[in-house]
Amino acid sequence: MPYSLPKLPYDNDALAPVISAETIDFHYGKHHQTYVTNLNGLLEGTGLHDMELSELITSGLERLQKEKRTPVFNNAAQVWNHTFYWNCMKKGGGGAPTGKLAEAITRAFGSFDKFRELFTKAAVGHFGSGWAWLAKDAGGNLEVFSTANAATPLAEKKTPLLTCDVWEHAYYIDYRNARAKYVEAWWNLVNWDFVSKNFG
């Protein structure tokens, strides 16, 4: 079966005023959908539609002709990254994590405030299009970093815990070119329950 656009975990206007329904309509309804459509077109006749997206990104590309690997990765990773991003937010989110995740963040970064500062710097300071991440490596260590374009921690065998999309289409309607204002407001949406679940 072809891949389909995953349903949002909330209504289009649920994240307003931080992220408007208009931004969701374009970002989710147009951009995210386009990556899904492109991916299905690229995979036509390959027999790879039955793979989980994460499996396709991490091991399925080897089954493709060389010239198809980069475009398939770019579109598959963007579908996965965006789906993950939507789930990293919720209406009434924000605040700080609790429990084991909070303890791990304090161990890794010194405090939640220091972590937030580092993550914000990764998001705001990233040159061009991309993503800011909190991820866990194979040894269970937490890291904050950014990736360019469609790159994802999955491809580096790391477990993504939290992401902020810093492609311009994520914020330009609501914030124009003021990425820092978008990232500052985005913290009020973070779904720490989802992040904790990813942490395990």
Secondary structure as GFF3:
##gff-version 3
##sequence-region A 1 200
A	DSSP	alpha_helix	21	26	.	.	.	ID=ss1
A	DSSP	pi_helix	27	32	.	.	.	ID=ss2
A	DSSP	alpha_helix	33	43	.	.	.	ID=ss3
A	DSSP	alpha_helix	53	58	.	.	.	ID=ss4
A	DSSP	three_ten_helix	60	63	.	.	.	ID=ss5
A	DSSP	alpha_helix	66	87	.	.	.	ID=ss6
A	DSSP	alpha_helix	99	109	.	.	.	ID=ss7
A	DSSP	alpha_helix	112	125	.	.	.	ID=ss8
A	DSSP	beta_strand	130	136	.	.	.	ID=ss9
A	DSSP	beta_strand	142	148	.	.	.	ID=ss10
A	DSSP	three_ten_helix	153	156	.	.	.	ID=ss11
A	DSSP	beta_strand	159	165	.	.	.	ID=ss12
A	DSSP	three_ten_helix	168	170	.	.	.	ID=ss13
A	DSSP	alpha_helix	172	175	.	.	.	ID=ss14
A	DSSP	alpha_helix	179	186	.	.	.	ID=ss15
A	DSSP	three_ten_helix	187	189	.	.	.	ID=ss16
A	DSSP	alpha_helix	192	199	.	.	.	ID=ss17
###
